[in-house]
């Protein structure tokens, strides 16, 4: 694939000098990102809002009202993309019954996740990547399934991004499998995501990464009146929710609390997303989700999968979980006029670039370790080739212990590397690099005692 080299100059006000950073963009990924249309995203959101309510318990309240008609609509969108996929895209509604819990499920209910699976082209590559948004909506009372609940931003914006990426990516070939899903039951307790995460665990999917998109379209904050569509947030867990005692002991001995698999995915999203999407800064938030809150990535983290949440930078609580009304001159309710569709386009681009880069890359290297057999001011790492895909080489990543992101990359074609930097002062990781330059997720090394 043709790579496009872009040179960006950053000027330091303190040093008065320019530092030039080279950015390599794969032309095919760049073309896909540029194919995302804000008008398509707006059209999808308006269609979803038109169902009146998509409350998980709303069922079918008419041919064009309720969660079930909206699920059928999403399915039709997915199926309309199948013809251009060469038979690789298949779509369905995965329906299952949830029993009453005397909380947010008052009686047994049928719930469905709308899924489109883009099968990978390499029969020997069993890797799976998931991108999701939640189709259900709510108003102020989480149990009110009758009142209008437009859900334009929460989470029509996320589902719109999922649909648009399915449209674009289903026309291309990827060695690994990508699943596009609009889950239900998020507002009633992450039900659809929990079902899918358990299914992935029980069926032993090689699920490499799960990207949850929940509220990616609001650029204005209530109360503080900030207005900014140049930043987004990625939430990732530090200490894994499903951490065994063995994992905890290793984390404590290596001080790896900031190097979980989800944290590595978050750093990867920042690097790749900013590489392909202009005028957008990816801010890494070091927590699983917002304070005391959760999202559809959480059930995947509980099952031990690598999962993160994509989210807008500012939240507007006049439009979130509110009834549609005007009160004291303020318009409340999650209405489409408060969605910045160019902002949704940017965040969708970050998702696409991340998924495409990962699905085109080889798998991560295996058995990554760092030599601790003797005291030394150098650091020696070794690893094995990935199980899937061909690695033309590897990057050894390095950062100082107080730095959030990787600062240097050292390329090698071998499977071990020695650096003149002390492991006391730096963290390291290793990622595989494919023939076309696509990078795998980095792997944090474990101690090797020879």
C-alpha positions as CSV (number, residue, x, y, z in Angstrom):
1,X,0.0,0.0,0.0
2,X,1.1,3.5,-0.7
3,X,2.1,5.5,2.3
4,X,1.8,9.3,2.4
5,X,4.4,11.2,4.4
6,X,3.2,14.3,6.1
7,X,5.6,16.7,7.8
8,X,4.2,18.8,10.7
9,X,6.2,21.6,12.3
10,X,5.6,22.3,16.0
11,X,7.0,25.6,17.3
12,X,8.1,25.9,20.9
13,X,7.4,29.3,22.4
14,X,10.0,28.6,25.1
15,X,12.9,27.4,22.9
16,X,12.0,29.5,19.9
17,X,12.8,26.6,17.6
18,X,10.9,24.2,15.3
19,X,10.7,20.5,15.8
20,X,9.6,18.5,12.8
21,X,7.7,15.3,13.3
22,X,7.0,12.9,10.4
23,X,3.6,11.2,10.2
24,X,3.2,8.2,7.9
25,X,-0.4,7.7,6.7
26,X,-1.4,4.6,4.9
27,X,-3.3,5.8,1.8
28,X,-6.0,3.2,2.0
29,X,-6.8,3.9,5.6
30,X,-6.7,7.6,4.9
31,X,-9.2,7.1,2.0
32,X,-11.5,5.2,4.3
33,X,-11.4,8.0,7.0
34,X,-12.1,10.6,4.3
35,X,-15.1,8.6,3.2
36,X,-16.9,9.2,6.5
37,X,-19.7,11.7,5.8
38,X,-21.2,13.9,8.4
39,X,-24.5,14.0,6.4
40,X,-24.7,10.2,6.6
41,X,-24.2,10.3,10.4
42,X,-26.9,13.0,10.7
43,X,-29.3,10.9,8.5
44,X,-28.8,7.8,10.7
45,X,-29.4,9.8,13.9
46,X,-32.6,11.4,12.6
47,X,-33.9,8.0,11.6
48,X,-33.3,6.7,15.1
49,X,-34.8,9.7,16.7
50,X,-37.9,9.2,14.5
51,X,-38.8,6.0,16.4
52,X,-39.9,8.2,19.3
53,X,-38.4,6.0,22.0
54,X,-35.9,3.2,21.9
55,X,-36.3,2.3,25.5
56,X,-35.2,-1.3,26.2
57,X,-38.7,-2.2,27.5
58,X,-40.6,-0.3,24.8
59,X,-40.9,-3.3,22.4
60,X,-43.1,-2.5,19.5
61,X,-45.5,0.4,20.2
62,X,-46.3,0.8,16.5
63,X,-44.8,0.1,13.1
64,X,-42.3,3.0,13.6
65,X,-42.1,3.3,17.4
66,X,-40.2,1.4,20.0
67,X,-36.9,-0.5,20.3
68,X,-37.9,-3.5,18.1
69,X,-38.7,-1.4,15.0
70,X,-35.4,0.5,15.5
71,X,-33.5,-2.8,15.6
72,X,-35.1,-3.9,12.4
73,X,-34.1,-0.6,10.8
74,X,-30.4,-1.0,11.9
75,X,-30.5,-4.5,10.5
76,X,-31.7,-3.2,7.2
77,X,-28.8,-0.8,7.1
78,X,-26.3,-3.5,7.7
79,X,-27.9,-5.8,5.1
80,X,-27.8,-3.1,2.5
81,X,-24.0,-3.2,2.8
82,X,-23.7,-7.0,2.3
83,X,-23.8,-6.9,-1.5
84,X,-20.5,-5.0,-1.8
85,X,-18.7,-7.1,0.8
86,X,-18.3,-10.1,-1.5
87,X,-20.2,-12.3,0.9
88,X,-18.0,-11.5,3.9
89,X,-20.5,-9.3,5.7
90,X,-23.4,-11.1,7.4
91,X,-26.0,-9.5,9.6
92,X,-28.5,-10.6,12.3
93,X,-30.3,-9.7,15.4
94,X,-29.0,-11.8,18.3
95,X,-32.1,-12.1,20.4
96,X,-32.2,-13.5,24.0
97,X,-34.5,-13.4,27.0
98,X,-33.7,-11.6,30.2
99,X,-35.5,-12.6,33.4
100,X,-37.1,-10.0,35.7
101,X,-34.7,-8.7,38.4
102,X,-37.0,-6.6,40.4
103,X,-34.9,-3.6,39.6
104,X,-34.7,-2.2,36.0
105,X,-36.3,-5.4,34.4
106,X,-39.7,-5.6,36.0
107,X,-40.8,-8.7,34.0
108,X,-39.2,-11.1,31.5
109,X,-38.2,-9.3,28.3
110,X,-36.7,-10.2,25.0
111,X,-33.6,-8.2,24.1
112,X,-31.7,-8.1,20.9
113,X,-28.2,-7.0,19.7
114,X,-28.0,-6.0,16.1
115,X,-24.7,-7.4,14.7
116,X,-22.9,-7.3,11.4
117,X,-19.9,-9.5,11.1
118,X,-17.2,-8.8,8.5
119,X,-15.3,-12.0,8.2
120,X,-11.6,-11.8,7.9
121,X,-9.9,-12.9,4.6
122,X,-7.2,-15.0,6.3
123,X,-8.6,-18.4,7.2
124,X,-5.7,-18.9,9.7
125,X,-6.3,-15.6,11.5
126,X,-8.9,-16.0,14.2
127,X,-8.6,-12.5,15.7
128,X,-11.8,-10.6,16.4
129,X,-12.3,-6.8,16.9
130,X,-15.6,-5.3,18.1
131,X,-16.9,-1.8,17.7
132,X,-20.2,-1.0,19.5
133,X,-22.8,1.7,20.4
134,X,-26.0,1.2,22.3
135,X,-29.3,1.5,20.5
136,X,-31.6,1.9,23.5
137,X,-32.5,5.3,24.9
138,X,-34.0,6.7,28.0
139,X,-35.5,9.9,29.5
140,X,-35.4,11.2,33.1
141,X,-37.2,8.1,34.6
142,X,-35.1,5.1,33.5
143,X,-38.2,2.9,33.9
144,X,-40.5,5.0,31.7
145,X,-40.8,3.1,28.4
146,X,-43.7,5.2,27.0
147,X,-42.4,8.8,27.0
148,X,-40.4,10.2,24.1
149,X,-36.7,9.4,24.5
150,X,-35.0,10.7,21.3
151,X,-31.5,9.5,22.3
152,X,-29.8,11.5,19.6
153,X,-26.4,11.7,21.3
154,X,-26.9,9.0,23.9
155,X,-26.3,6.9,22.0
156,X,-27.6,7.6,18.5
157,X,-24.2,9.2,17.8
158,X,-22.4,6.0,18.7
159,X,-24.7,3.7,16.7
160,X,-24.5,6.1,13.7
161,X,-20.7,5.8,13.8
162,X,-20.9,2.0,13.9
163,X,-23.3,1.9,10.9
164,X,-21.1,4.3,8.9
165,X,-18.0,2.3,9.6
166,X,-19.8,-0.9,8.5
167,X,-20.7,0.8,5.3
168,X,-17.1,1.8,4.5
169,X,-15.1,-1.1,5.9
170,X,-17.3,-3.9,4.5
171,X,-16.1,-2.9,1.0
172,X,-12.5,-3.6,2.0
173,X,-10.5,-6.7,2.9
174,X,-9.0,-7.3,6.3
175,X,-7.2,-10.5,7.5
176,X,-9.0,-10.4,10.9
177,X,-12.7,-10.3,11.6
178,X,-14.5,-7.1,12.6
179,X,-17.9,-7.1,14.4
180,X,-20.1,-4.0,14.2
181,X,-22.8,-4.1,16.9
182,X,-25.7,-2.0,18.2
183,X,-26.4,-3.4,21.6
184,X,-29.6,-3.0,23.6
185,X,-30.2,-2.8,27.4
186,X,-27.3,-0.4,28.2
187,X,-29.5,1.9,30.3
188,X,-31.1,-1.0,32.1
189,X,-27.8,-2.4,33.3
190,X,-25.4,-3.1,30.4
191,X,-27.5,-6.1,29.5
192,X,-26.8,-6.5,25.8
193,X,-23.0,-6.0,26.2
194,X,-23.0,-8.5,29.1
195,X,-24.7,-11.1,26.9
196,X,-22.2,-10.5,24.1
197,X,-19.2,-10.5,26.4
198,X,-20.2,-13.8,28.0
199,X,-20.9,-15.3,24.5
200,X,-17.4,-14.3,23.4
201,X,-15.9,-15.9,26.6
202,X,-18.0,-19.1,26.3
203,X,-17.2,-19.5,22.6
204,X,-13.5,-18.7,23.2
205,X,-13.3,-15.9,20.7
206,X,-9.8,-14.5,20.2
207,X,-11.2,-11.0,20.9
208,X,-8.2,-8.6,20.7
209,X,-10.0,-5.3,21.4
210,X,-13.4,-3.9,22.0
211,X,-14.2,-0.2,21.2
212,X,-17.3,1.1,22.9
213,X,-18.7,4.4,21.5
214,X,-21.1,6.1,23.9
215,X,-22.0,9.8,23.5
216,X,-19.6,11.0,20.8
217,X,-21.5,14.0,19.4
218,X,-21.8,16.7,22.0
219,X,-19.2,19.5,22.0
220,X,-20.9,21.9,24.5
221,X,-20.9,21.5,28.3
222,X,-23.7,22.6,30.6
223,X,-22.9,24.9,33.5
224,X,-19.3,25.6,32.4
225,X,-20.3,26.6,28.8
226,X,-17.2,25.1,27.2
227,X,-17.5,24.5,23.5
228,X,-14.8,22.3,22.0
229,X,-14.9,19.7,19.2
230,X,-11.1,19.4,19.1
231,X,-10.7,16.9,21.9
232,X,-12.2,13.5,22.8
233,X,-11.8,11.1,25.7
234,X,-10.7,7.5,25.8
235,X,-11.4,5.7,29.1
236,X,-9.3,2.6,30.0
237,X,-8.9,0.6,33.1
238,X,-5.5,0.5,34.9
239,X,-5.9,-2.4,37.3
240,X,-7.9,-5.0,35.4
241,X,-11.4,-5.7,36.7
242,X,-10.7,-9.4,36.2
243,X,-7.2,-9.5,37.9
244,X,-6.0,-12.8,39.3
245,X,-3.7,-13.0,42.3
246,X,-0.9,-14.0,40.0
247,X,-1.6,-11.0,37.7
248,X,-1.7,-8.7,40.8
249,X,1.7,-10.0,42.0
250,X,3.2,-9.4,38.6
251,X,1.7,-5.9,38.5
252,X,3.1,-5.0,41.9
253,X,6.5,-6.4,41.2
254,X,6.8,-4.5,37.8
255,X,4.9,-1.4,38.9
256,X,2.7,-2.0,35.8
257,X,-0.5,-0.4,37.1
258,X,-0.4,2.0,34.2
259,X,0.4,-0.6,31.6
260,X,-2.7,-2.9,31.5
261,X,-3.8,-4.2,28.1
262,X,-6.6,-1.7,28.0
263,X,-4.2,1.2,28.8
264,X,-2.0,0.0,25.9
265,X,-5.0,0.0,23.6
266,X,-5.8,3.6,24.8
267,X,-2.3,4.8,23.9
268,X,-2.5,3.0,20.6
269,X,-5.8,4.8,19.8
270,X,-4.2,8.2,20.7
271,X,-1.2,7.6,18.4
272,X,-3.1,6.1,15.5
273,X,-6.2,8.3,15.8
274,X,-4.2,11.6,15.8
275,X,-2.2,10.2,12.9
276,X,-5.2,10.1,10.7
277,X,-7.7,12.6,12.1
278,X,-6.8,16.3,11.9
279,X,-7.8,18.9,14.5
280,X,-8.6,16.3,17.2
281,X,-6.6,15.5,20.3
282,X,-7.2,12.2,22.0
283,X,-7.2,12.6,25.7
284,X,-6.5,9.5,27.8
285,X,-8.5,9.4,31.0
286,X,-7.0,7.0,33.5
287,X,-10.1,5.3,34.8
288,X,-12.4,2.7,33.4
289,X,-15.2,5.2,32.9
290,X,-16.5,8.5,34.3
291,X,-16.7,8.9,38.1
292,X,-19.0,6.2,39.6
293,X,-20.4,5.4,36.1
294,X,-20.0,2.7,33.5
295,X,-20.6,1.6,29.9
296,X,-20.8,-1.3,27.6
297,X,-17.0,-1.9,27.6
298,X,-17.2,-2.8,31.3
299,X,-18.7,-6.3,30.9
300,X,-15.9,-7.1,28.4
301,X,-13.3,-6.0,30.9
302,X,-15.0,-8.2,33.6
303,X,-14.6,-11.1,31.3
304,X,-10.9,-10.4,30.9
305,X,-11.0,-8.7,27.4
306,X,-9.2,-5.6,26.4
307,X,-11.9,-2.9,26.2
308,X,-12.1,0.9,26.3
309,X,-14.8,3.6,26.0
310,X,-14.7,6.4,23.4
311,X,-16.6,9.5,24.5
312,X,-17.0,13.2,23.9
313,X,-14.8,15.6,25.9
314,X,-17.6,17.7,27.4
315,X,-21.0,16.5,28.5
316,X,-24.2,18.5,28.5
317,X,-26.5,17.4,31.3
318,X,-29.4,19.4,29.9
319,X,-29.6,17.0,27.1
320,X,-28.6,13.8,28.9
321,X,-31.2,11.6,30.7
322,X,-33.8,14.3,30.6
323,X,-37.4,14.7,29.4
324,X,-37.9,16.8,26.4
325,X,-39.2,20.2,27.7
326,X,-38.4,23.9,28.0
327,X,-37.8,25.1,31.5
328,X,-36.6,28.5,32.6
329,X,-35.7,29.2,29.1
330,X,-33.5,26.1,28.7
331,X,-34.3,23.3,26.2
332,X,-33.9,19.9,27.8
333,X,-33.8,16.5,26.1
334,X,-31.5,14.5,23.9
335,X,-32.4,16.1,20.6
336,X,-30.6,16.0,17.3
337,X,-30.1,19.8,17.1
338,X,-27.6,19.5,19.9
339,X,-25.4,16.9,18.1
340,X,-22.3,18.2,16.3
341,X,-22.1,15.8,13.4
342,X,-18.7,17.0,12.3
343,X,-17.4,16.1,15.7
344,X,-19.1,12.6,15.4
345,X,-17.2,12.3,12.1
346,X,-13.9,13.0,13.7
347,X,-14.4,10.4,16.5
348,X,-15.7,7.9,13.9
349,X,-12.5,8.5,12.0
350,X,-10.4,7.6,15.1
351,X,-12.4,4.4,15.4
352,X,-11.9,3.5,11.8
353,X,-8.2,4.2,11.7
354,X,-7.7,2.2,14.9
355,X,-9.7,-0.8,13.7
356,X,-8.2,-0.8,10.2
357,X,-4.6,-0.5,11.5
358,X,-5.2,-3.3,14.0
359,X,-7.0,-5.6,11.6
360,X,-4.3,-5.1,8.9
361,X,-1.4,-5.6,11.4
362,X,0.0,-8.9,12.5
363,X,-0.9,-10.0,16.0
364,X,1.1,-8.9,19.0
365,X,4.4,-10.6,19.7
366,X,4.3,-13.6,22.1
367,X,6.2,-14.2,25.3
368,X,7.6,-10.6,25.6
369,X,10.1,-10.5,28.5
370,X,12.9,-8.4,30.0
371,X,16.1,-9.9,31.4
372,X,16.4,-9.4,35.1
373,X,19.0,-12.1,35.7
374,X,21.6,-9.6,36.9
375,X,21.8,-5.9,37.9
376,X,22.5,-3.7,34.8
377,X,22.2,-0.2,33.5
378,X,21.1,-1.6,30.2
379,X,17.8,-3.3,29.4
380,X,17.6,-6.5,27.3
381,X,14.2,-7.6,25.9
382,X,13.3,-10.7,23.9
383,X,10.1,-12.2,22.4
384,X,8.6,-14.6,19.9
385,X,7.0,-13.9,16.6
386,X,3.2,-13.4,16.6
387,X,0.8,-16.3,16.1
388,X,-1.1,-14.5,13.3
389,X,0.2,-12.5,10.4
390,X,3.7,-11.8,9.1
391,X,5.9,-9.4,11.1
392,X,8.6,-7.7,9.0
393,X,10.0,-6.3,12.3
394,X,9.3,-5.0,15.7
395,X,9.2,-1.7,17.6
396,X,10.7,-1.6,21.1
397,X,8.8,1.2,22.8
398,X,10.2,3.3,25.6
399,X,9.0,6.0,28.0
400,X,10.2,7.5,31.2
401,X,8.2,6.3,34.3
402,X,6.4,9.7,34.7
403,X,5.4,10.0,31.1
404,X,1.9,8.9,29.9
405,X,2.8,8.0,26.3
406,X,5.6,6.2,24.6
407,X,8.5,8.6,23.8
408,X,10.8,6.6,21.5
409,X,10.5,3.6,19.1
410,X,13.4,1.4,18.2
411,X,13.0,-0.8,15.1
412,X,14.5,-4.2,14.8
413,X,14.0,-7.2,12.5
414,X,15.2,-9.6,15.3
415,X,13.4,-11.0,18.3
416,X,15.6,-9.5,21.0
417,X,17.0,-6.0,21.6
418,X,19.4,-4.4,24.0
419,X,19.0,-0.8,25.0
420,X,21.5,1.5,26.9
421,X,18.7,2.6,29.2
422,X,18.1,1.5,32.8
423,X,14.9,-0.5,33.5
424,X,14.8,1.5,36.8
425,X,14.1,4.7,34.9
426,X,12.0,3.6,31.9
427,X,9.1,1.4,30.9
428,X,9.3,-0.7,27.8
429,X,6.9,-2.6,25.5
430,X,7.2,-4.4,22.1
431,X,4.8,-4.4,19.1
432,X,5.0,-6.2,15.8
433,X,5.1,-4.4,12.5
434,X,3.6,-5.8,9.3
435,X,4.9,-5.6,5.8
436,X,2.9,-2.4,5.1
437,X,3.9,-0.7,8.4
438,X,0.7,-1.5,10.4
439,X,1.5,-2.0,14.1
440,X,0.1,-4.5,16.6
441,X,-0.9,-3.6,20.1
442,X,2.1,-3.2,22.3
443,X,2.9,-5.9,24.9
444,X,4.4,-5.0,28.4
445,X,7.3,-7.3,29.2
446,X,7.4,-9.8,32.1
447,X,10.6,-10.4,34.0
448,X,12.9,-13.2,32.6
449,X,15.3,-14.9,35.0
450,X,17.7,-16.9,32.9
